[in-house]
């Protein structure tokens, strides 16, 4: 009996110890970041060309950082703000006082001030992602020209591995690239004895966004895109963390009735209040509203369908396609040459009286031609012809971005109940 009691006590202590350990592991892994935003600014020599003294015309990126960046941080409640500068080393993030405008950090009285500020001979972007301050706060922002250069050169593999490890930890990362005016030296990093050369023209610069909350990431990158669009149309965004188009909705106009596909719930919602009383057919909205439209007709018809867009930026990398499920001999979907418009044709005499409901399946197919990271990339950074591109961006995108976008996605269905009028 004593032996049994001893074993019971032993297993009880073991269970309590394991429970305590498991709790500690869970608590440590789910530890919430501190409220605030840390901004890491690249101060390497290669960044100089993006900035001008106050008596000259500012570039697109400088205008944005001077005037709109503060509003972006403030209106998204990204406070307190911490600022860190990096080159070969990363400075400890320092809090900005409430009465300090971060935009003032991008105003320079003279060329000498610009040269003094952007003076680091190297740029360790990979080191930012390894830095403990990177995921310490609720949001991290990195502003850089994307050129990783340290004493071991540009190790793209190390950079890819580091960023993948962060996304595996559950950090949601987005990359925003924009073309901005550049007037300064380009510093090649691939040659043993690089010879800087002057470039005046457009050049990419990048803003990284990182957060542990997927909904925050979606909102922040959407708002960033909206604000940058006030300064330029030449910008792109890509996800580096797994995303789902199901976090959004897509709107389509069927005839004159707007429907919304709620991708998260795989349901169709009718947005319009009035039915479409066309002379050849009537698209009726059921009362109360349901997850289908009633199509009443008495002749052959062609009904236009228009893609009215989505709330998710990621849809720009896909071609939206439609087909009927199942296929029938009395209905056909035809796409117009200009993307985003279709025609639904129905042959009245062939439509059966029963089992005649239609399901229009919406599919998103990847379009590699829209993968901007390939066009913005170069394999040789000592060429004047490629001075407006970023070294190894294509290699980076092939391993971190393309696996997320290179798959066909089923979006949902537009449901039609067919009613033949006599």
Secondary structure as UniProt FT lines:
FT   HELIX           2..29
FT   STRAND          34..42
FT   HELIX           45..50
FT   TURN            54..55
FT   HELIX           60..63
FT   HELIX           64..68
FT   HELIX           69..75
FT   TURN            76..77
FT   STRAND          81..86
FT   STRAND          94..95
FT   TURN            98..99
FT   HELIX           102..106
FT   HELIX           111..117
FT   HELIX           125..130
FT   TURN            132..136
FT   STRAND          137..144
FT   STRAND          149..150
FT   TURN            151..152
FT   HELIX           156..168
FT   TURN            169..170
FT   STRAND          172..186
FT   TURN            192..193
FT   STRAND          197..211
FT   HELIX           214..228
FT   TURN            229..231
FT   STRAND          235..239
FT   HELIX           245..247
FT   STRAND          249..254
FT   TURN            255..256
FT   STRAND          257..262
FT   TURN            263..266
FT   STRAND          267..270
FT   STRAND          276..277
FT   STRAND          281..285
FT   STRAND          293..297
FT   STRAND          301..310
FT   HELIX           313..317
FT   STRAND          318..324
FT   TURN            329..330
FT   STRAND          331..335
FT   TURN            339..340
FT   STRAND          341..346
FT   HELIX           348..350
FT   STRAND          358..366
FT   HELIX           368..370
FT   HELIX           372..375
FT   STRAND          377..378
FT   TURN            381..382
FT   HELIX           384..386
FT   TURN            387..388
FT   STRAND          390..391
FT   HELIX           393..400
FT   HELIX           402..405
FT   STRAND          409..420
//
